[in-house]
Structures are given as structure tokens and as C-alpha cells.
Amino acid sequence: MPAFIAALAAAGTVGAVATLKNQFFTATPTARLIQVIGNNEQPKSSLAHKISELTTDLKSELAAVDDKYQHFVQEHLDPLLGKKRKDYVKTLALDNQNELTLSNEERRANHRLALGGVALVSAGLGILVNPFFTGLAVALGFLMVFRMYVMAYKYFQHKRKIGAIHLICIYFLFLWLGGYAAIGALGAVLLGVGFKIKAITEDKSRNNLVNLFQIQPDAVWVRHADGLEITIPFEQLRVGDTLVLQAGQTVPVDGVIIGGVASVDQHLLTGEAQPVEKTVNDPLLAATTILSGRVDVRVEKTGAETTAGQLLEILNNTSKYNADQGIKIMQLTDKLALPTLVLSAVSLPLIGPAGAVSLMGANTTVTTYMSNSLAMLNFLNLAAARGILIKNGLGLDQLSQVDTFIFDKTGTLTLEQFQIAQIHLLNDQTEDELLTLAAAAEMRQSHPIANAILTAAAARQLELPALDQIHYEVGYGLKAWLPQGIVRVGSHRFMDMENILLPPHVEALMTQAQAEGHSLLMIALDEKLVGCIELQSIIRPEAKAIVAGLQQRGLDTIIISGDQEAPTRKLAAELGMSAYFANTLPDQKANIVQQLQDEGHKVCFIGDGINDALAMRQSNVSISLRGATSAATDTAQIILMQGDLKQLLPLFEIAQDFKENLTLNFRFTAAASLVVASGILLAGFTFAATELFYVISLLGGLGIAMKPALTQGGTMDN
């Protein structure tokens, strides 16, 4: 582990020096600036102008140097801290069409790492070569930790109490000014590594979740009053325009249908599992998808004014997870800060300044911070090795405290596809014959209903007509001219439009299917209805085992869905859920989560839709699946990168192991601190002896933090 830290420091130092050398030994603006300042023959106004110009050039140079250094760190140092997890972060950014940029916090962490490395080298040169380098090490050390003193001031100003950061500041001040520059430089390097780990384990999701551009096409078709259809750029679309939409398109606006019929998938926005039949005077919402049919829509809202846009705007204006929650053990070190400071002050007349500062050093703060940071990094990398992206350590820490898991239904517990529940025969055809007719008609379609029918036909090894034997007409349903006759496939509205009579008992089938949350697809041959195919959502194969596994651990499991009462109740019973809520709007989902929290529960919400994002933001921990909406994956603290729920139980075990690792680490460092404090007060330990014990406790703490990497096959990729 010391070799690992040394490698980071050395790489940071080499990167910084090499970058500066390449830039400034060949930098013409720098040389020109020196030349201009040294030239006293120019008029003052001209000199001032040139200095201003060259100063601007110099700033550009420095920015270029920094960019090169940051690139060096990203390419050569960051992979040392977990390549798999870094790759997942990049993948998620590409999935959501987000630009992954280096945060200011990570840039500052890279700066501190370089300064710490140079300070350590300078301190060594000060001992071996010339005391001048010691002064340089002190200056660089102060420059590196200056922000920490600012943070200490703001901490006291905000909370009006002493925290662990104040002990660190006093301790470092003594190291720098008390003749222990080398130890101070080593401490600066350790802090630099800690800051670096903290920066790379923070959530890099964009704070701005508005991804409306993903549902906005470049161009749209509109119909003029004279019936002429033309294409225009989307940004020219105005409220009151008539938008023409057909199968396969995502709806980019909120509006009302003024012509046509369509089957619409709106589960990402409302949570309804089954497609919804829409016709004249029905509302149509942005972020839903036209599965079949064709409609004319009067535009009522665009962009941020749509329902989807307003949900995302609420998310943008809602603060992210409480940054003050922190990890409990780190909070405990804050509580120990004031007693430690008081003990040091009381002991000052007896043991002197060095002893008093040594007592501060005996506090577990720095060792706990370093070992906890490394433990967090190891467990995040362990999760990444198992296909789980944990965006920040807070999510991992909070997960071990969760007692209630809430699942969205559609797309989370169920797949975004259908299967045949039952085939209803109304004539002389067999099931295979009816399925053959439907599959032949749906052969060129790619929506979920067509996929379910074609999958069932393939499973039965049914022989379908050759494509050149079929003529299609796609409108509000499907009409196909097959060798057997004219086949119509669609909803009851489509059959009404085609003047196909529905037998009386079909109404009962429709009512029963609706009560079960199923879809009923009707098939007519020539002018007669010959059968219906009932379709249902597919439960994820792993869902039942996952729910059972959580309940065996004493956790409550709940479904909150925007879907209808009947299918939600049925799924909850089938999976053995503790409770369920149906017909819930996005804000109602968040309110249910808050109500559970008010009752003392720690809640984890698992969802995939835009309608889940508010509840996910409210939860203590939020989880989504890769491939879900960007609103869900941007909001979630944890992403299951394999796109299913199989890693949920391993994730919970990782969280429990992380909690145990932190507890063990704290007990070890606390025991070591007690030994050191006793030695200072009772055995007259010198400052050097104190530092030796400190290093031993630090190495022990780091060893415990490295346990997952050592015992589980080396989770740190390098």
C-alpha cells in the first residue's frame, strides 16, 4: 500500500514537471514577457499594452499546461484507482448522451496531488542537499493545504463548533513550522491521495437532468389547413400547429388528437404496462411512443412546458442527496475533535507544545479519513467488478441502513415486452392457425406486441407465408392480403372502423382482460372476427428470487406503480410483496417515500422511468438499471449495469461488508490512538515516537481497507 501511494505521488510529480518543462522551455509568450519587462526603452503606454497582451497569452499558456497535466492524470493515474468503474461511468454518460467532463473538484485534487509530490521531493532534497529546499517544501505544503484552512473557517462559521478538520489544520501547522517538513510533506501527499479518492468516488452525473433534446426530433411533419403536409425544423413548431405522428415515433409535445387512432406506449411517463388506445379528443403526452396507427395532434405545449419537461424541471430545482449526511464514523471523528482539543490544551503545561500537538495527532481523524477513503474505493471497485456502478460512497454507506425496498412495476419488476397469456378462438381455426394469421400480419413490425406474437409463432415452429406473398396496409391497425384472405389485426376500435362485427361475448373478454391488466388483440379474416390474443407483461425471471432474498434478510418490499389496481395487485401477490400502491402519479410516489421516512424507515427506491425520478430523489438510496430513461439513471446513486435485478442481492452484501470494514477499521485506529495518547501522557512519548506509532496505525488501517482487494481477487484493476 505505501508503494501504491508513492507511485501516485511520483506519477503526479513527474506528470507536473514534464508538462511544465515541455510548455515553458519552449514557450515563446513567456520568453517575450520576460524580454518586454527587461526592455526599459519602450514608452510606458506601449509597454503596459504589451505586458497586458503577453499576460493574457501567459494565462492561456498556464491553462494549456493544466489541461495537459489533467490529461496525463486521467490517462496514467486514474486507471490505478479503478479502471472498470471509470469505464462504467463513461458508458453511462454515452448512454444518456451526456458529456463527461472533469469536475473542478477533481481538477483541484489533481493539483494537490502534484503539489504534495513536489513538496515531498523538496523536503527530501532539503535533508540531503540544501536547506533551501526545506523552505520550498514548506511553501508548497501550505499552498496545497491552504484550501483546507479555508474549509475549516467556513465549517466553524456555518456550524459554530470544532470539527476534525480543525485538528488537522493545527497539526499540519506544527509540522511545517516545527521542523518536521518531511513528515508534513508525507502527510500532504496522503491528504492529496485522500482528496483524489474522494473526487473520483463522487457522483459525476450532471446536476442538470433536462434531457428534452432526446425526445425532440430534428424535423417534424405538420398539416396545414388546406391538408398539405410539409416537414419543418422542430424549433419552428408552435402551439396550435397540427403535428402528424405515426408508428415508431416518440411524441415530442403535449397535445390533443384531432384525427386518427393510435396505440401508445406511455409506461415511462405514467407507469401503465399495457399500450393505451388513443383517438380523437384524447390527450397525447411528450416522451410517449406511438406503437401503431397514425394521428393528427394539435400542439398545446412544447419543451419545458410539457408534462415530462415539468417533471425534469422539478428535478433540476430539487437539491441532490443531502451532502451533510456523511458516513457515521466520519461524523464520530468530528464529535471527538473538541474533547481532543481540550485535552491537548489542559496537558500543554505538563507535556509542552510538542506533546500537546502529538495528542492531536493521536486522534483517529487522519487515519480514519485515509483508510475509509481507500475502503470506499475498494468496495466501489468490487461492485464494478460485479457489474454495479455505485456513483458515490454515500449511496453505499446508506444502503447498509435501508430497511425498506420499493420497486417500480413496469420496466423494473417486469420486462418491456409481452407474452401471450391466452388465445381465444371464435371460429373453426385452431390456435396455431390463428397465431399464423396474426404473425403473418405482424411480420414486418417491430413493436413489443408484434415481437410477442412472432416469438410465440417461432416457438411453435409455425410456417409463415413468404414476404412476397403478403401485401400490407398500415393505418390504425394492420391489414394484410394473405393467401388465406384479408387479415385484419388490431384493437376493437380498429374493428369498428373496418365494420367488423364483434360477437356479444367478446365484450366480456375485453372486460376480463382489462381487469387483469392484459391487452386484447383482435384478428379478423375477411369480414369476420375469428379470434383474440390476450397479452400480458413478462415478469423478470429473477424478480421472485430477489424479493424473497430481501425478505429473508428482514427487509420490507413494496410496489409503487402508476399502473392499474388489478395488475399491480396481481403482481404483488405473485411476488409475495409486503404491500403495493397502484394508480400513483409521480409526486404521489415521492410522498409515499417521504411518509415512510417520517415513520423512521430508510428507503431504497428502484425505478426506470421519468415518473420514478422524484421518488428516487426523495429516497435514502436510489437504484436504476442500465437502459432506463436518462432521468432515472442520472438521478440514481447506483446503476445495475447488466440491465437486470440479478446483482441486487450481491450489492446489498457489498454494502454490509463495507459497513463491517469501516467498523473494524475504526476500532483498530481507535485502539492505536488510545495507546499513543496513553504513551504521551504517561510514558513521555516523544513527537518522533508518536509519529512512528501513527504510521503503524495508518498502515494497519490501510491494510484493513485493502481487505476486499486482497481477499476477493484484487478488485482494484491494477
PyMOL commands that set and color helices and strands:
alter all, ss='L'
color gray80, all
select helices_A, chain A and resi 2-24+28-38+44-81+83-95+104-128+132-159+164-177+181-200+212-215+234-236+267-270+303-305+307-316+328-362+365-385+393-399+409-413+431-442+448-459+467-469+492-497+504-516+543-552+565-575+586-598+610-618+630-635+648-682+687-705+707-711
alter helices_A, ss='H'
color red, helices_A
select strands_A, chain A and resi 219-223+229-233+242-246+254-265+276-278+283-284+289-301+388-390+404-407+414-425+471-474+478-482+485-490+519-525+528-539+556-560+579-581+603-606+621-625+638-640
alter strands_A, ss='S'
color yellow, strands_A
deselect
rebuild
show_as cartoon
